[in-house]
Amino acid sequence: MKVRAASVGGCLQAAVESRADGAVVLRSTEALGWYPERLTDSLEQWAREAPDRTLVARRGADGQWVRVSYAQMLERARRVGQALVELGLSAERPLVILSDNDIEHLTLALGAMWVGVPYAPISAAYSLVSQDFGKLRHIVGTLTPGLAFAAGPAYGKAIQSVLPADVPVVLTAGVLEGRAVRSFASLLEAVPDERCERAHAAVGADTIAKLLFTSGSTKAPKGVINTQRMLCANQQMLRQCMRFLAEEPPVLVDWLPWNHTFGGNHNTGIVLYNGGTLYIDDGKPTPNGIAATLRNLREISPTVYFNVPKGFEEIALAMDHDVALRDRLFKRVKAFMFAGAGLSQPVWDKLDTHGAAVAGERVRIITGLGMTETAPSCTFAVGEEVRSGWIGLPIPGVEVKLVPMDDKTEIRFRGPNVMPGYWRAPEQTAEAFDEEGFYRTGDAVKWVDAADPSRGLAFDGRIAEDFKLSTGTFVSVGPMRARITQLGDPCVQDAVITGINRDEVGALIVPRVDAVRRLAGLAADAPLPEVLHHASVRGFFQALADRLWHESTGSANRVARLHVLAEPPSIDKGEITDKGSINQRAVLTHRAALVEALYEGDAADPFVILPARTQTRA
């Protein structure tokens, strides 16, 4: 099946340097091109060249799109920048944004960057889902903010609990009892003067653009310093890898949250850098939230589409019976790209099938490796033969170092897109870099084909998660979790691997609640323990346990027992991050008693599933 034509560039070839100590350094054979010093230079450029083009749009209360053009956004950014200068904001007193993606959020972000005030977009879950506000309190303490913004009074409890009384608050609408609040509209009334212009003139490549916090999947969230250089360099890297971005103004329909680097740096940056249009999608990749996304995709045809694997899964399933959705999505899209987790090959194949049905060709699916500390992209896999799990080769301007670590290989990065460090955390910053200035990712990789480096690298899990059995055998956690979620689709959301210093590998299964309820044929409000006891559900997980046991090749990947969790992971305990990823270490710590029970012989625990051990393997 042929691939839809889409101009790609760098990251298809790399020079390979093998060192005497076993390390390997990779560099793209394509040089990084020129990029501006400030991301707001792109806003100025497009406000001059295409003033009436829509930069951002979001549905209003009436369901119609509310649009802001490039010229309008430039004026809004300058006015907000003036207001921030008048409030005395600085790196020591930055702006914090507590709420999700909207036009006001983007205006504040661009206004802050215009005058060199760092801003920190914070996960809304830390205010709306968390009950103890622990992560939010940690972040606020790290930042010492000079201003906080939220969309409305729903954030009031978190604001009153965490923000000092002397920190001004701006809301799009509403009031907070007992606290002075300024309206967002009032910021737009500021009139730019010479103070605003001086502040803007002082912004350079090393000016802090934002403080983007990690999700805290292993420890407390860290504030990653994102400079203007990092953002602009990475956008030029992306343009060279996806040349179609410069050939036609990109159109995005995107829900990915701006407190994460994928949505906040990668996607919004692509729009701004290349003069495109961003349609803010208020949907989410959940059974209930996907409806808004599908509505938007039936109306707007993106030129490139980004999502997490679960989002692509929901959309692929919807296209099975929605021809209008399928035709609109595939009308002009040049490429799909996913991040955050591995895309299962069945979903990948289904997207290819839908593309072939529309145009007789499949759409290129791009993937790679990036992180908050690298703005984010560092490697890309853009070739026609790319498969799930591949991450490709370094993009122009990025150096990759592969370092042997026991039986794994860690990937490290150096380049203009790599952070200078963590905010107010000198020890963590020092630990993050090696003696040559390469950022230590903690991610493991391997060659797709060791005999042919041009085929690139594949992801091989997180080094810190791996452990040894009592026999001394190493267990590679990442690939095991990926295999369990793939074989357990659609009822398995994630898995936590157990077995440190034990004889056998086990797994705590995080079930996908909506899927197991459907399998059981029970109501949407049926208690999860009742659902997990249902014969159909137990039968599903028994079949999964049997397959995992019999398809294993040895003790390092043989799952000997499963426990299906009736209590979901807790964000307050750090077991799950705001983006839904599992903190393996935290789950094992907080559920130590459950892990002990899992290994207590064949105890009659209704949530434990043991495989039928009718076959044995060495």
N, C-alpha and C positions, 0 to 999 in steps of 0.2 A: 504494500500500500504506500503510495507516494505521500510526501509531507508537503503541506501548504507552504508556498514560497514565503520566506521571511528573512530579511537581511540580518545576518549575524556577523560578528567580527572576532575580537580577541577571545582568548581562553580556549582556543582549539588546539594550540600547540604550545609547548613549553621547553625551555632549555633545562637540562638536568645536570646538576653538579653533585657527584658522589664524593663524600669526604672520608678521610681515614678513620674517623671515630664512628663511622656507621651512619651518620646523619646524611640526609639528601636534601639539597636545596633546589627548588623549582622556581623559574621565572618565566613569565609570558614572553614570547618572542615578539610581541607587539608593544611598542612604547606607549606610555600614557600621554594623551594629548593635553592641550591647554585647558585650564578651567578657571573660573573667576574666583576672586578672594572671598566673596560673600554670596550666600544663597539669595539674599534680597537683590543682588545685581540682576538675577534672572527675572525677578518681579518687575524691576524697572525696565528691563529689555522688552518684555512682552507687553507691558503697559504702553510702551512707546510703539511697538511694531503691530500689536493686535489689541488695541485698547478695549474694544467691545466684545472680545471673545470671553466666554464664560470660563472663569478659573474654577469656581466651586459652586455647587448647587445641592440643595437638600429639600426634601418635601416639607411643605408647611402644614399647618393644622388642617387646611382644606384639601390636602393631597397633591397640590400643584407644586412644581419645582420653584423654589426661591433661589434666584441666581445672583452671583456677584461677579462682575467682570474684572479683568486685570487692572483697568484704570481705576475702578471703584475700590479694589482691594489695596492698591497702592495708596490711595487717599486715606482709607481707613487705617492702614498700618502706620502712616505718618501721624495721624491724630492720636492713635493709641500710644504710639511711642512717646509723643509729647506728654501724655497723661502719666506715663510711667516715670518719665524724667521728673515731672513735678512732684511725684510721690516719693522721690529719692531712692528708687530701686537700684540695685547694683548686684555684683556677684555675691556680696556678703548678705544681701537682702533680696533674693531673687523672687520671681513670680512662680506660684504653684497653681496648677490647673487640676481640679479634682474630678471634673466630669468628662463625659465621653465626647466623641467627635461631633462637632457642629461648626457652623459658620463663625460663631463668636469665638470658639476655641482657636480656629485657624487665624482669625484676625488678631487675637492676642499674641499668638506665637510669632506671627510676622512683625507685629508692632514691637515686640520685645527684641527680636533679632535686628530690627531696623536701628535701634538705639543701643545695642550691645548689652541688653539686660538678659542674663540667663533665665530660662524658664524650665520648669519641671512638670511635665504631664504625668499625673499619678493615676494608677488604676482605679476606676470607679468602684471596683469590688472592695477596695480597702475602706471605702466609706459606706457602701450600701449593702454589702454582704457580710463583712466582718462584724463580729459582735463585740470584740474587745479593742478594735482599732489599733492593734499592736504594731502592725507594719506601717500604718499611716503615722503613728506616733514616732516611730523610729525615723522615718523619712523626714518628717517635719523637724525633728530634733537635729538631724544632720544638716538640713538646709537653712534653718533660721529665716523663714520667708519674710518678705516685706509686703506681700499682697497675695490674697488667695481668691481664686475665681471658681464658681460652680454654676451649673445651669439653673438651679432652683433650690427651694427650701428642703427638698428631700435629703440634701447633704447637711442639713442643719445639725443633726445629732453629732455627726463626726466633727463638724467645725467647732461646735461648742465644747466637745470633749477633748480636742487635740490642739486646736490653734490658740496661742496666747491671746488675751483680750485686746492687746494693742496692735494686732495684725489686722489691717483693713480687709474687708470682704466685699467682693463684687459678685452680684448675681444677675443673670439674664432677666429673671423675673422673680417676684415674691419678696418676702421679708423674713427675718429671723427674730424671734422674740428675744428681747433683752440685748440685742446687738445691732449696732449701726451698720447699715448695708448701703452700698453705692450701686446704682444700676449700671449695667454694661453700656446702655445708651449714653450715659453721661460721659463716658470715656471718649466717645466719638464727637463730643462737643469741644474737646480741646483744640486749640488753634496752634499749629506748629510754629515755633519761633527759632531764634538762633541757637537756643539750648538744644533743641532737637537736632538741628543741623550739625552742631559740633559733636554731639554724641554719635551721630551716624558717621561722620567723617573719621571718627576714632576707631570704628569697627574694622578689624583686619582679619587675616586668615587664622590667626591664633586666638581670636576672641571666642569666648565660650558662647555657643549658640543655645545649648540646652544641657540639662543634667537629667539623663535618662536612667532610671533605676532598673537594675536587673530584677528578675522575677523572684529571686530568693529561693531557687530550687534546691540549693544545698545549705546556704547560710542566710543571714539577714540581707535584705536588698542593699546593693551597693550603688552609689551614684556615679554613673559613668560620664566623664567629661566629654561632651561632643563639641568640637570646635567647628568653626566655619570651614576650615581647610578639610576636615574629615568629610563633612557633608558634600562639599563641592567636588572634591576628588572622587568620592565614591559615585556620584552621579555621572561624572565623565567616564568612569570605568564602566558603568552600566550602559551608557550610550554606545560605547565601543563594542560591547558584547551583544547589544540588541540594537543594531543600527536602524532598524525600522522606527525606533522612537524619534529619530531626527528627520525621518522621511515624511512623516505625517503626524500632526499634533496628537499625542496619545489621549484616548478617552478611557477613563477608569470608572467602574462601578465597584465601590470598595467599602467594606465594613471594618476592616482590620483596625484595631484600636491604636491611637496615636501615642499611647504610653509605651508601646512596644516598637522596636526598631523597624520591623517589617512594614507596618502600616505608617508609622510616624516619620521615618527617615526614607526608606526605600520607595514606598508608593507615592506619598505626597511629594517627595523630592522629584520623582520621575515626571509628575505633572508640571510642577513649577519650572524645573530645569529645561523642559522641552516644549513649554508653551501649550500644555494640554488642558484638559477639563476633567475635574473630579466630581463625580456624582456620589455624594455620601449616602451609603446604604445603611439604613437603620435595622437591617436584618441581622441574624446570627445563625451560625451553622448548627442549629438545633431543630428538632421536629416542629416546634412552635415558631421559632424565630426565622426559619428559612422562608416562610411565606412572603415576608417583605422583600427578601432578596430576589425571589422568583418574580415577583411583581415588577421590580426594577429591571431585571434582565429581559423581561418580555417587552419592555419599552425602550431601553437603551442598549445599543450594540457596542460593547467595548472593543477597543483595538488590541488590548492585551488584558488578560484577566488573572488576578492573583487571589489565592484563597489558601486556607489550611486544608489538609486532606479530608477532614470530616465535611467541610463545605463542598468540596468537589464530589464527595460521595452522595450527599443529599441532592445536589444538582443533577448528577448523572442518573440517579433513580427517578427524579421528576421528569427528565427528558424522555424516559421510556414511554410515557403516556402523554407527553405534552409537546406536540410537534411545533407549535408556535414558539415555545420557549427555546427549543433546540435550534430552529431556523434563525431566530433573532440572535442568539448567543454566537452561533458560528458564522454569522453574516460577514463580519470583517475582522474577526479576532486573528491576530498574527501568532500569538503564543499564549500558553497557559504557564503559570508558575506556582509552585506550592512551597511552603516552608513551615517550620514548627514541629514537623514529624514526617515520617516516611509515608508516601502515598502507596497504598496497596496496589499490587499489580492488577488485580481484577478491576479496580476502579479505573486505573490507567487504561486498561484494554477497553473498558466500556466507553470512555471518552473518545478513544480512537474510532470505535464503531459508530458513534453518533456523528463524528466528523465525516466519516466515509459516507454515511447515509445522506448528509446534506450536500457535500461537494465532491464526493469520490476521493477524498484525501483526508489524512489526519492532520490535526493541528500540532505543531511542535510543542512539547512539554519540556519546560526548562526547570532545572533545579540546581542546587549548589549548597555551599556552606557559608554561613555568616553569623554574626552575633552582635549583641549590643555594643561590645567593645570595639567593633570594627566598622560601624556605621551603615550597613552591616556587611555588605557582600565582599567575599574574598576569593571564592572559587565558583565556577559555573560549569555545568554540563549542558551544552547546547546542541550537541550533534544529533543526527537523526536516529541513532541506535540507542540513545540513552534509556536506561531502565531504572526502576525504583531502587533507591539506595545509593545510586551514583552521585558523586558531587563534583566530578570534573577536574579541571586544572586551574591554576591561578589566573586571575583576570589581569589586564594590563596595569602595571604599577604596584602590584602586590607580590611580595616574596613569600614563599612557603618553605618552611623547614620541617622535615620529617625526622623525628627523633625516636630511636628505639627505646621502649620502656618495658622491661621484662619481655613478655611475649606479645606486646602491643606496640603500635607506632603512634606517637602523639603528633598532631599537626599544629604548627605554630606560624604566626603571621607577623610581617613587618611591612609598613607602607604608610603613605600619607593619610590613609583612612583609619589608621589604628589610633586609639585613644592615647592621650598623654598620661592618663591615670584615673584613679577613683577620687571623687571629691572628698576632701578632708580625711583621707585614709592613706597616709604615706606608707604604712607597713604593708597593707594589702596591695598597694601599687607596686612596691618593690618585689613582692612575691609573684606578681603577675607577669614579669618579664625575665627572660634569661639574660646571660651575660652579653649577648649580641643585640639585645633590644627587641627580640622576637616575643610577641605576646603568647603566653602559654595557654592554650585553649582548654586543655583537659579532655579534648575529643580525640578519639582513636580513628585511624583510617587504614585502609589497605589498598593495594593496587587492584583494579578490576582485572588486569592481566599483567602479571609481573614481567612477562616477556615482551609486552608492548605498552610502554608508559604513555603513549599517545591516547590510549583509551581512558586514561585518567584514574581518579581515586574513587573509592567507595567508603561510606561511613561505616565505622566499626564499633560504635558505642562510646560510652563515657568511661575513661580510665578509672576514675574514682569510685565508680559503682561496682567494678569487677572484684571478685573475691576468690578464695580457695576453699575447696572442700577439705574434709579431714584427711583425705588421701594426698593432699598437696596439688590436686588437679585444679587448674584455673577455670573459672566460670566467667564467660563473657556475657554480661547482663544485657547490653543493648540489643544485640541480635536475638537473644531469647525473648525479650519483651516484644520485639517486632514480630517474631514468629507466632507467639501466642495470640497477639491481637489480630494478626492476619488470619490464622486458622479459626479464631473465635469470632470472626465477623458474622453477624452484626451485633452479637450479644456481649462482646468483651470491649470495654473502653480502654483498659490498660491493665498492666500486671506489675506486681512487685516480686522480685525474685528472692527467695530465701535459701539458706543452706550454708551460711558462713561457718566454717569449722565443723560441719556436720557431714554425714555420710552421703546424703542425697540432696538433690535440688528440689525445692518446692516453689509454689507460686501463690501469692494472694491475688485473686482476680477482682478487679473493679468492674462490676457489670454495667452495661449500658441500660439504664433503668427503663427507658421507654421501649427498648427492643425486647427485654425479657417479659415485660408486661404484655406486649403484643403476642409474644410466643405463648404465654399462659392463657391468653384470652381474657384477662382480668381488666377491671376498670382502671382508669388513669390514676385514681387515688388509692388503689390497693396497696397495703403496707408491703414494703420490700421483703421482709421475712416470709410473708405468705406467698409472694410471687416466687421466691427462690425454692420454696418447698414443693411447688407445683411439679407434677410428674413430667410434663413436657420440658420444663426448664432443667430439671435434674438430668433428664435424658440427654439434653443438649450438652451439658457440661461433662457428663459421663463419657459421651462420645469424644469430646475434646480431649479429656484426660487420656483416654485409650489411644487416640491418634498421636498425641505428644509422646506417649511412652513407646509405642511401637515404631514410630518413625525416627527415633533418636539414633545417634551413631556412637554414643558413649556416655559415661557418667557426667561429663561436662555439659551436655545439652539434653539429658534425660530428666524430664519433669516427673517426679515420683508421687506427688500429692498436690492437690489444689484446695484452697479455701476460698469460697466465693463470699465477698464482703457484703454483709447486710447493712453495715454502717458506712456511709460514704466518707471519703477523705475529707478532712477539715482544713479550711483555709486558715483558721485561727491557730491551729496546731502546726501549721507549716507543712502539712501533708500534701497539699495541693497548692499550686501557684494560681495567681489571678488569671492566667491564660489557660488553666486547666491541666497543666503538666504535673506529673506525679513526682514528689520528692521521695525517692526510694529510701534514703537514710532516715527521714523523719517518720515514715510509715513503720519501718522496722523498729524504731525506737519506741514510738507510742503504742505499738501493738505487739510488744515483746511477749506478753502472756499468750496472745493468740498464736504467735509463731511457735511457742513452746507446745501448745496444745496440738498444733498441726503435726508435730513430730512424736507425740505420745502414742506410739503404736497405731492401732486401728481403732481408736476410741470412737464411740458412737456420737460423733458430732455431725448434726444434720447438714452443716455447711461444708464439710470436708468431702472431697471427691477423690477416690483412689482408683488408679487404672486397673484394668483386668490384666494381671501380669502373667499372661499365658505364654509370653515369649520372653526370652532373656537375651541380653546382648553383652558383649565384653565391655 
